[in-house]
Amino acid sequence: MTHFSTLARRIVDSLLPPLCLCCGTMVAEPGSLCPACWSKLAFLAPPLCHACGHPFELDAGDGALCGRCMAEPPPWDRARAVLRYDDASKPLILRFKHADRLEGAPAFGRWLARAGGDLRDGCDMLVPVPLHRWRLLARRYNQSALLALALGREWGVTAQVDGLRRLRRTPPQGHFSREERLRNVRGAFALRPGLEVAGRSVLLVDDVLTTGATLGECAKVLKRAGAVRVDVLTLGRVVLSDV
């Protein structure tokens, strides 16, 4: 950092002191968390289900699947997530998603790069879950695209921020059952004309993995277009014991 940029940073911090991404208290560095919020976050790590990334209490060995994935394999190949989506992480993720707290994107990119380390090898492109154009206009940014761009900078992999299109504006799914979510997003996505995914490995990026309905529908579109591997990486994920 040059002397000028250091001085400029100090001036900005004196006028607009950096705030914790989660609770809004003052912190030392922009895009960081206070010690109290950091200590409450549950970062996900092995052992995990090989297919959906759900945490295991005991190590069941490489390639082990959870009961749900054994009964109904997901449309993607592997999914990983940074954080358990719970009362501690929700404010962090929702502030980023809805409250213009975008300064956290570089840190989230680093977290994603670590959490998805086993998905990096052979990954040809990153594709975020798209917003419908009217929702994008209202929100002004697609949080999943920002995550994909931040991850792309960490990995040196191209983020195709418009690789998928949302064809219709689906209702919010917060209170839908899994079956309702599946019906809600069926046929809602399409590949961007001209994007070539045949024979390539694609990583889908989103903010939260809940039931997997949206990410599963996106994975199906990419698989039908010829992608040889479709993995999923999210900032948060619902853990079944939390619902």
C-alpha positions as CSV (number, residue, x, y, z in Angstrom):
1,M,0.0,0.0,0.0
2,T,1.5,3.4,-1.0
3,H,1.8,6.3,1.4
4,F,-1.0,8.1,-0.5
5,S,-3.4,5.2,-0.2
6,T,-2.6,4.7,3.4
7,L,-3.3,8.4,4.1
8,A,-6.6,8.2,2.1
9,R,-7.6,5.1,4.1
10,R,-7.0,6.9,7.4
11,I,-9.1,9.8,6.3
12,V,-11.9,7.6,5.2
13,D,-11.8,5.6,8.4
14,S,-11.9,8.8,10.5
15,L,-15.0,10.0,8.7
16,L,-16.6,6.6,8.2
17,P,-15.2,4.2,10.7
18,P,-15.3,0.5,9.7
19,L,-18.1,-1.5,11.2
20,C,-18.6,-5.2,12.0
21,L,-20.3,-6.9,9.1
22,C,-22.6,-8.7,11.4
23,C,-23.5,-6.4,14.4
24,G,-22.4,-3.0,13.2
25,T,-20.0,-2.2,16.0
26,M,-16.7,-0.5,15.2
27,V,-13.8,-2.7,14.1
28,A,-10.2,-2.2,13.1
29,E,-10.4,-3.2,9.5
30,P,-13.1,-2.7,6.9
31,G,-14.9,-5.9,5.8
32,S,-14.2,-7.7,9.1
33,L,-16.0,-9.0,12.2
34,C,-15.8,-8.0,15.8
35,P,-14.3,-10.8,18.1
36,A,-17.8,-11.5,19.6
37,C,-19.4,-12.1,16.3
38,W,-16.5,-14.1,14.9
39,S,-16.6,-16.4,17.9
40,K,-20.3,-17.3,17.4
41,L,-19.9,-18.3,13.7
42,A,-19.9,-22.1,13.0
43,F,-17.6,-22.7,10.1
44,L,-18.2,-26.0,8.4
45,A,-15.4,-28.5,8.0
46,P,-15.0,-32.3,7.4
47,P,-16.3,-34.8,8.0
48,L,-19.1,-33.9,5.5
49,C,-21.4,-35.7,3.2
50,H,-19.5,-36.1,-0.1
51,A,-22.5,-35.0,-2.2
52,C,-24.3,-32.2,-0.3
53,G,-21.7,-31.1,2.3
54,H,-24.0,-31.8,5.3
55,P,-21.8,-32.1,8.4
56,F,-21.3,-35.5,10.0
57,E,-20.8,-36.0,13.8
58,L,-18.4,-38.9,13.1
59,D,-16.0,-39.5,10.2
60,A,-17.6,-42.1,7.9
61,G,-14.7,-42.2,5.4
62,D,-14.0,-40.6,2.1
63,G,-17.0,-40.5,-0.3
64,A,-19.6,-41.1,2.5
65,L,-23.1,-39.9,1.8
66,C,-25.8,-38.8,4.2
67,G,-29.1,-40.7,4.2
68,R,-30.9,-38.1,2.1
69,C,-28.3,-38.2,-0.7
70,M,-28.3,-42.0,-0.6
71,A,-32.1,-42.1,-1.0
72,E,-32.2,-39.2,-3.6
73,P,-28.9,-38.2,-5.1
74,P,-28.8,-34.4,-5.8
75,P,-28.7,-33.0,-9.3
76,W,-25.2,-31.7,-8.7
77,D,-22.0,-33.6,-8.0
78,R,-20.7,-32.1,-4.8
79,A,-21.7,-29.2,-2.6
80,R,-19.8,-27.3,0.1
81,A,-20.5,-24.3,2.3
82,V,-18.6,-21.9,4.5
83,L,-21.0,-21.4,7.4
84,R,-23.8,-23.1,9.2
85,Y,-26.8,-20.9,8.5
86,D,-28.1,-20.2,12.0
87,D,-28.9,-17.3,14.3
88,A,-25.3,-16.2,14.4
89,S,-24.6,-16.2,10.6
90,K,-28.1,-15.0,9.4
91,P,-27.4,-11.3,10.2
92,L,-24.1,-11.4,8.4
93,I,-25.5,-13.0,5.3
94,L,-28.8,-11.0,5.2
95,R,-26.9,-7.7,5.6
96,F,-24.8,-8.6,2.6
97,K,-27.9,-9.8,0.7
98,H,-30.4,-7.0,1.4
99,A,-28.7,-4.1,3.2
100,D,-25.9,-3.0,0.8
101,R,-23.1,-4.3,3.1
102,L,-21.0,-5.2,0.2
103,E,-17.6,-4.5,1.8
104,G,-17.6,-8.0,3.1
105,A,-17.3,-9.5,-0.4
106,P,-13.5,-9.8,-0.5
107,A,-13.5,-11.7,2.9
108,F,-16.3,-13.9,1.7
109,G,-14.3,-14.7,-1.4
110,R,-11.4,-15.9,0.8
111,W,-13.7,-18.0,3.0
112,L,-15.3,-19.6,-0.1
113,A,-11.9,-20.4,-1.6
114,R,-11.0,-22.3,1.6
115,A,-14.3,-24.0,2.1
116,G,-14.4,-25.1,-1.6
117,G,-10.8,-26.1,-1.8
118,D,-11.6,-29.7,-2.9
119,L,-13.8,-28.3,-5.7
120,R,-11.1,-26.1,-7.2
121,D,-9.2,-28.7,-9.2
122,G,-10.5,-28.8,-12.8
123,C,-13.0,-26.1,-12.3
124,D,-13.5,-24.2,-15.7
125,M,-15.9,-21.5,-14.7
126,L,-18.0,-20.0,-11.9
127,V,-21.7,-19.4,-12.5
128,P,-23.8,-17.6,-9.9
129,V,-27.5,-18.2,-9.3
130,P,-29.2,-15.4,-11.2
131,L,-31.9,-13.0,-10.1
132,H,-34.9,-12.1,-12.2
133,R,-34.3,-8.8,-14.0
134,W,-37.0,-7.0,-12.0
135,R,-35.6,-8.2,-8.7
136,L,-32.1,-7.2,-9.8
137,L,-33.4,-3.8,-10.7
138,A,-35.0,-3.4,-7.2
139,R,-31.9,-4.7,-5.3
140,R,-29.3,-3.2,-7.7
141,Y,-26.9,-6.1,-7.3
142,N,-26.9,-9.9,-7.3
143,Q,-25.2,-11.0,-4.2
144,S,-24.4,-14.4,-5.7
145,A,-22.6,-12.7,-8.6
146,L,-20.5,-10.7,-6.2
147,L,-19.6,-13.9,-4.4
148,A,-18.6,-15.5,-7.6
149,L,-16.5,-12.5,-8.7
150,A,-14.7,-12.5,-5.3
151,L,-14.1,-16.2,-5.5
152,G,-12.9,-15.9,-9.1
153,R,-10.2,-13.4,-8.0
154,E,-9.0,-15.8,-5.3
155,W,-8.9,-18.8,-7.6
156,G,-8.0,-17.2,-10.9
157,V,-11.2,-18.7,-12.5
158,T,-13.6,-16.8,-14.7
159,A,-16.9,-15.9,-13.2
160,Q,-19.7,-16.0,-15.9
161,V,-22.0,-13.6,-14.0
162,D,-24.7,-13.8,-16.6
163,G,-24.1,-17.5,-17.4
164,L,-27.7,-18.4,-16.3
165,R,-30.9,-16.4,-16.8
166,R,-34.0,-16.5,-14.6
167,L,-36.9,-16.7,-17.0
168,R,-39.7,-15.8,-14.6
169,R,-39.9,-14.0,-11.3
170,T,-40.5,-16.8,-8.8
171,P,-42.1,-15.9,-5.4
172,P,-39.8,-15.9,-2.4
173,Q,-39.4,-19.4,-1.0
174,G,-38.8,-18.6,2.7
175,H,-42.0,-20.3,3.9
176,F,-42.3,-23.0,1.2
177,S,-41.9,-26.7,1.8
178,R,-39.3,-28.6,-0.1
179,E,-41.9,-29.9,-2.6
180,E,-43.3,-26.4,-3.1
181,R,-39.8,-25.0,-3.7
182,L,-39.2,-27.6,-6.3
183,R,-42.4,-26.7,-8.1
184,N,-41.7,-23.0,-7.8
185,V,-38.4,-23.1,-9.6
186,R,-39.1,-25.8,-12.2
187,G,-38.3,-24.5,-15.6
188,A,-37.3,-21.1,-14.2
189,F,-33.7,-21.0,-15.5
190,A,-32.0,-21.2,-18.9
191,L,-28.4,-21.1,-20.1
192,R,-27.3,-17.8,-21.6
193,P,-27.3,-18.1,-25.4
194,G,-23.7,-18.6,-26.6
195,L,-22.2,-19.8,-23.4
196,E,-20.5,-23.1,-24.0
197,V,-20.5,-25.5,-21.1
198,A,-20.4,-28.9,-22.9
199,G,-17.5,-30.9,-21.6
200,R,-16.6,-28.4,-18.9
201,S,-16.7,-28.4,-15.2
202,V,-18.9,-25.7,-13.6
203,L,-19.1,-24.4,-10.1
204,L,-22.5,-22.9,-9.1
205,V,-22.2,-20.1,-6.5
206,D,-25.0,-18.9,-4.2
207,D,-25.5,-17.3,-0.8
208,V,-27.4,-20.0,1.0
209,L,-28.2,-23.7,0.4
210,T,-31.5,-24.5,2.0
211,T,-33.4,-27.4,0.4
212,G,-31.3,-27.2,-2.7
213,A,-34.3,-26.7,-5.0
214,T,-33.0,-23.6,-6.7
215,L,-29.4,-24.8,-7.0
216,G,-30.7,-28.2,-8.2
217,E,-32.7,-26.7,-11.0
218,C,-29.7,-24.6,-12.1
219,A,-27.5,-27.8,-12.0
220,K,-30.0,-29.6,-14.2
221,V,-29.9,-26.8,-16.8
222,L,-26.1,-27.0,-16.9
223,K,-26.0,-30.8,-17.0
224,R,-28.6,-30.8,-19.9
225,A,-26.3,-28.4,-21.7
226,G,-23.4,-30.9,-21.5
227,A,-21.5,-29.9,-18.4
228,V,-19.5,-32.9,-17.2
229,R,-19.4,-31.8,-13.6
230,V,-21.5,-29.3,-11.7
231,D,-20.5,-28.5,-8.1
232,V,-22.1,-26.1,-5.6
233,L,-20.4,-23.6,-3.2
234,T,-22.4,-21.3,-0.9
235,L,-21.6,-18.9,1.9
236,G,-24.1,-20.6,4.3
237,R,-26.1,-23.8,4.4
238,V,-29.0,-25.0,6.5
239,V,-28.1,-27.9,8.7
240,L,-31.0,-30.3,9.2
241,S,-30.8,-30.3,13.0
242,D,-31.5,-26.5,12.9
243,V,-34.9,-26.8,11.1
